[in-house]
Amino acid sequence: MKAAVIARYGQVGDVVTLREVPIPAVGPRDMLLETHAAGVNPVDHLIVKGFMAPGGLEQPLVIGSEVAGVVAAVGDEVTRFSVGDEVFVRVDPRVGGAFAEYTAVHEDLAAAKPENLSFEEAAGLPLAALTAWQALTEQADVRTGSRVLIHGGAGGVGSTAVQIAKYLGAEVVTTAGVDSVELVLELGADRVIDYRAERFDDVLSEFDVVFDTIGGDTQERSFRVLKPGGTLVSIVPIPDVEAKRAQWGVDARSFFMRPNGEQLARLAALVKSRQLRPIIEAVFPFDETIEALLKVERGGARGKTVIRVRP
Ligand SMILES: NC(=O)c1ccc[n+]([C@@H]2O[C@H](COP(=O)([O-])OP(=O)(O)OC[C@H]3O[C@@H](n4cnc5c(N)ncnc54)[C@H](OP(=O)(O)O)[C@@H]3O)[C@@H](O)[C@H]2O)c1
């Protein structure tokens, strides 16, 4: 099968190749998916550069973190899905492999693809939406009436977080670039701050939760807008987290999302009831996987970039 592979770490343009590799083996609780589309995420170019792995690369790695496709074969012990089912999955980061004609996934990580989404739309959802869901419901406790600031509301994660926070009943303020203001308002944000024109910490205060998808100076200034006892949840590292908690009297935590088929099924139900929709900014043909990775690496996202693996 054809797949996007790295045999060593380095820059995307130097080390990612599209080449023939064996179809992955399927364990007893795995399913082999015929890949139709795969979402592209910042973590993919970070993996390519070796940032996510402490050691070297022991063998060539098929990259790609999320996929939508059709079950082509199942292991002996698979009970939840059958051949022919349409599913979407945040693949196991230790296995990887979504940028490929076939992908092996554990059945517990998968959920039925919402019927009202194309494969391309569905492929853009698992990683971002699971990240937002886990941030807002597990790491923080967003509920009716919570005041939530979401940074980067137009990005892959942010665009799902705005919708999920609204679904949970929160009042949502988000930061975004001027070109994305209309989009985030359409997604349900109550207020948007053009972060290049206005300093959010000059105009906001007393928030219950800040969801930080940016880090750096944005994260640093976010502590100022929390009320005492509030929560800053970040998906990038928080330097000196203990000191920050003590200084500001808040909870502060960063975490790494995990694949979860049950939660993904819950998110699929929100898609079906039209409370959550993926925002797809660009679709690249499989042969242009490297260009898709470079686009995501450049930043400035308004929703997700997706690779169409099968026409
Ligand atoms: N820990 C985890 O489990 C986890 C999971 C998913 C993602 N992540 C990380 O989270 C980050 C975001 O991921 P993503 O997929 O959402 O990225 P993305 O799709 O590239 O979105 C980032 C968004 O932030 C905007 N932005 C940039 N600087 C900003 C600022 N100072 N204030 C407000 N908005 C700003 C960007 O648009 P403009 O540049 O046009 O403003 C873009 O819309 C990445 O670093 C990724 O690696 C971590």
Ligand as a Chemical Component Dictionary entry (heavy atoms), coordinates in Angstrom:
data_LIG
# 
_chem_comp.id                   LIG 
_chem_comp.type                 NON-POLYMER 
_chem_comp.pdbx_formal_charge   0 
_chem_comp.three_letter_code    LIG 
# 
loop_
_chem_comp_atom.comp_id 
_chem_comp_atom.atom_id 
_chem_comp_atom.alt_atom_id 
_chem_comp_atom.type_symbol 
_chem_comp_atom.charge 
_chem_comp_atom.model_Cartn_x 
_chem_comp_atom.model_Cartn_y 
_chem_comp_atom.model_Cartn_z 
_chem_comp_atom.pdbx_ordinal 
LIG N1  N1  N 0  -1.828 18.413 24.312 1  
LIG C1  C1  C 0  -2.639 17.917 23.402 2  
LIG O1  O1  O 0  -3.261 16.868 23.588 3  
LIG C2  C2  C 0  -2.832 18.649 22.098 4  
LIG C3  C3  C 0  -3.876 18.270 21.226 5  
LIG C4  C4  C 0  -4.080 19.004 20.072 6  
LIG C5  C5  C 0  -3.252 20.100 19.783 7  
LIG N2  N2  N 1  -2.243 20.425 20.625 8  
LIG C6  C6  C 0  -1.399 21.616 20.375 9  
LIG O2  O2  O 0  -2.264 22.753 20.494 10 
LIG C7  C7  C 0  -1.890 23.768 19.589 11 
LIG C8  C8  C 0  -3.105 24.154 18.738 12 
LIG O3  O3  O 0  -3.493 23.065 17.934 13 
LIG P1  P1  P 0  -4.505 23.276 16.719 14 
LIG O4  O4  O 0  -4.640 21.989 16.018 15 
LIG O5  O5  O -1 -5.716 23.974 17.182 16 
LIG O6  O6  O 0  -3.629 24.308 15.825 17 
LIG P2  P2  P 0  -4.093 25.176 14.593 18 
LIG O7  O7  O 0  -5.189 24.490 13.861 19 
LIG O8  O8  O 0  -2.850 25.574 13.876 20 
LIG O9  O9  O 0  -4.773 26.490 15.260 21 
LIG C9  C9  C 0  -4.093 27.473 15.969 22 
LIG C10 C10 C 0  -4.940 28.754 15.868 23 
LIG O10 O10 O 0  -4.460 29.747 16.770 24 
LIG C11 C11 C 0  -4.450 31.021 16.117 25 
LIG N3  N3  N 0  -3.486 31.847 16.826 26 
LIG C12 C12 C 0  -2.138 31.918 16.662 27 
LIG N4  N4  N 0  -1.608 32.754 17.572 28 
LIG C13 C13 C 0  -2.633 33.194 18.350 29 
LIG C14 C14 C 0  -2.713 34.045 19.486 30 
LIG N5  N5  N 0  -1.629 34.647 20.000 31 
LIG N6  N6  N 0  -3.940 34.251 20.044 32 
LIG C15 C15 C 0  -5.045 33.667 19.559 33 
LIG N7  N7  N 0  -5.032 32.842 18.470 34 
LIG C16 C16 C 0  -3.832 32.607 17.886 35 
LIG C17 C17 C 0  -4.110 30.665 14.691 36 
LIG O11 O11 O 0  -4.561 31.566 13.704 37 
LIG P3  P3  P 0  -3.807 32.926 13.299 38 
LIG O12 O12 O 0  -2.338 32.613 13.261 39 
LIG O13 O13 O 0  -4.372 33.317 11.979 40 
LIG O14 O14 O 0  -4.215 33.880 14.364 41 
LIG C18 C18 C 0  -4.916 29.378 14.485 42 
LIG O15 O15 O 0  -6.244 29.680 14.091 43 
LIG C19 C19 C 0  -0.704 23.202 18.808 44 
LIG O16 O16 O 0  0.472  23.658 19.454 45 
LIG C20 C20 C 0  -0.829 21.696 18.980 46 
LIG O17 O17 O 0  0.407  21.011 18.858 47 
LIG C21 C21 C 0  -2.016 19.729 21.780 48 
# 
loop_
_chem_comp_bond.comp_id 
_chem_comp_bond.atom_id_1 
_chem_comp_bond.atom_id_2 
_chem_comp_bond.value_order 
_chem_comp_bond.pdbx_ordinal 
LIG N1  C1  SING 1  
LIG C1  O1  DOUB 2  
LIG C1  C2  SING 3  
LIG C2  C3  SING 4  
LIG C2  C21 DOUB 5  
LIG C3  C4  DOUB 6  
LIG C4  C5  SING 7  
LIG C5  N2  DOUB 8  
LIG N2  C6  SING 9  
LIG N2  C21 SING 10 
LIG C6  O2  SING 11 
LIG C6  C20 SING 12 
LIG O2  C7  SING 13 
LIG C7  C8  SING 14 
LIG C7  C19 SING 15 
LIG C8  O3  SING 16 
LIG O3  P1  SING 17 
LIG P1  O4  DOUB 18 
LIG P1  O5  SING 19 
LIG P1  O6  SING 20 
LIG O6  P2  SING 21 
LIG P2  O7  DOUB 22 
LIG P2  O8  SING 23 
LIG P2  O9  SING 24 
LIG O9  C9  SING 25 
LIG C9  C10 SING 26 
LIG C10 O10 SING 27 
LIG C10 C18 SING 28 
LIG O10 C11 SING 29 
LIG C11 N3  SING 30 
LIG C11 C17 SING 31 
LIG N3  C12 SING 32 
LIG N3  C16 SING 33 
LIG C12 N4  DOUB 34 
LIG N4  C13 SING 35 
LIG C13 C14 SING 36 
LIG C13 C16 DOUB 37 
LIG C14 N5  SING 38 
LIG C14 N6  DOUB 39 
LIG N6  C15 SING 40 
LIG C15 N7  DOUB 41 
LIG N7  C16 SING 42 
LIG C17 O11 SING 43 
LIG C17 C18 SING 44 
LIG O11 P3  SING 45 
LIG P3  O12 DOUB 46 
LIG P3  O13 SING 47 
LIG P3  O14 SING 48 
LIG C18 O15 SING 49 
LIG C19 O16 SING 50 
LIG C19 C20 SING 51 
LIG C20 O17 SING 52 
# 
